Structures are given as C-alpha cells and as structure tokens.
Amino acid sequence: MSATSVDTFQTSFDFVLPRGYVDQQGVVHREGLMRLATARDELLPLLDPKVRENEAFLSLALLSRVVTKLGTVSSIDDQVIGGLWATDLAFLQDLYRRVNVDGHTLADVQCPNCDTSFSVDVAGGGLGE
C-alpha cells in the first residue's frame, strides 16, 4: 500500500424508497440518506417513553435517528417514519440491518430463468437500474 493510498470508510448510504413518504401537501419523497448507527443511536431510543410502553416503537425511534434525509422533508422524526407505507418501513429496516450488520447494501441474487448469480445494490436507484 502506498503512502498516498487512502481507504475510505462509507458512513452514509443513499436510498430510494419503493413507494415514498407522502407529506401533508401530497408531495412524494423517495430519495434519502441513511447513516451508520452509533451505540448511542441504539441505546437512547430505549429510554423513550413510547418505546418503554410499546417495543414496536423502537424501530421508528431508531430509524428516525439514522435517516438523515428524505426528499425535502425538513425534519425526520418518529412521526415521519411512522407515516411511511409498510413496504417502505420494511425496506428501511432491511437497509438498516444490511449497513449496520453486514456492512454493505449488496444482496446476492440469482436469475430464476438462467440461474446466473449476481449482486444488486438494494439501496439502488429506480427500477431497472
């Protein structure tokens, strides 16, 4: 390794929601950014009264800390995350697991027609990209 070689450590991941968050004005927001979670991100939601009362809110509280951008939504909180379609919430939960546990957004897939194996970026762009 040369002295000028620098390894980059990816801490933020772009994503495109399958359906998109619809704000109060009816604007659909699909493109966003998720950062890696810190230990604090995983611990602080456990102190949230909503989470203590109902563990199902943990996912909303956690995602609201690590999703740093969602279209032009000015502030992302558990209300915004809770307003996502179930498909989009599941997508973000999977993305969270992939980037924080697996360390990447790639998924190994196999073509059902020709059996060719390849990787796709689940954070990816639009359909067909």
N, C-alpha and C positions, 0 to 999 in steps of 0.2 A: 504494500500500500504506500502510495507516495505521500509526501508531506502536504501536498495541495488537495489530496482527496478528502472529501468530507461526506460522511454518511448523514443522510437526512432522516429524521425521525418524524413520521407523519402523525400529527396530533389532531387534525381536523379532517372530516370526510364529507364531501358533497353528497347529496342525495336528491332524488326526485320521487315524491310520493306517488303511489299508484292512482289515487283519486284526488287528493288535495284538500286542504283546510279551506272551508268557506267562511269568510268573515261576515260581520253584521251587514256590510254593504253588498254582499253577494259576490265579492271578489274571491277567486280560487287561487290559493297559494300552494304550489307543488314543490318548488326548488328550495332546498335548505342546506344547513350545515350542522353536523354533529361533531362535538369534540370528544376526545377521550375523557373518561370519567376519572376523577381523583378519589382517593379514600374518603375525603370529606363529602364528595357528591353522594357516595353510597351510604354514609353514616348519618348525615344531617336529616334526610327525609324520615329516618326512624323516630326522630323527635317531634315530627309534625303531628299535631293532634288528630288530623284527618286520617293519617296513616295508622296511628295508635288505635283509633276506633275501628278502622277497617283496613286490613292489609292490602286490599285490592287497589288502594290509592297509591301504594308505593311506586308502582310503575309510572304513574302520572307525575308524581313528585320528582322522581329520578330523571325521567326524560325531560322535564321542564328545566332541569339544571344543565343538561348537556346539549340540548338542541339550542344552538345559539343564533340560528337564522332560519326563518320560514317565510319565504317571499318577502313582502314588505310589511309583515306584522311587526309592530314596534316593540312589543314586549311579549315574550313567550313564558307563560306560566301554566300551572296545572289546569286552569280553565281552558286555555287554548288546546293543550294536549288532550284534555277530556272531550273537546269538541271535534276531535278527528273521527273520521269514519273508522269502523273496526278494522277494515283492511289496512288503513294507514297506520293505526296503532300497532297492529301485528308486524307490519313492515319495520317500524322504528324499533320495536322490541327485538326483532331479529337482527337488525343492523347494530344495535347496541351490543348484543351478545357477540356478534362477529368481530367488531372492532375492539371490544374490551376483553374478550376471552381468546378469540382466535388470532387477533392482531391484524386482520385484513378484512376486506369486503368481498373477497372472491369465493365463489361456490363452484365446486366441481359438478359438472352435469354430463349427461350422455344423451345423444340424439336417439330418440326412440325408433327412427327409421333406418339409420345407417350404423348405429352403435358407436359412432365416433365420440370420444371423450374430449371435453374441453372445459375451460374455466370461463365463467362470466362474472362481471362485477355487479353485484346485486344493488349497489348504490347507484349504478349506471345512469344513463340518460333516458331518453324516450324509448318507446317501443321500437325494437329492431336495431338498436344501437349496441 
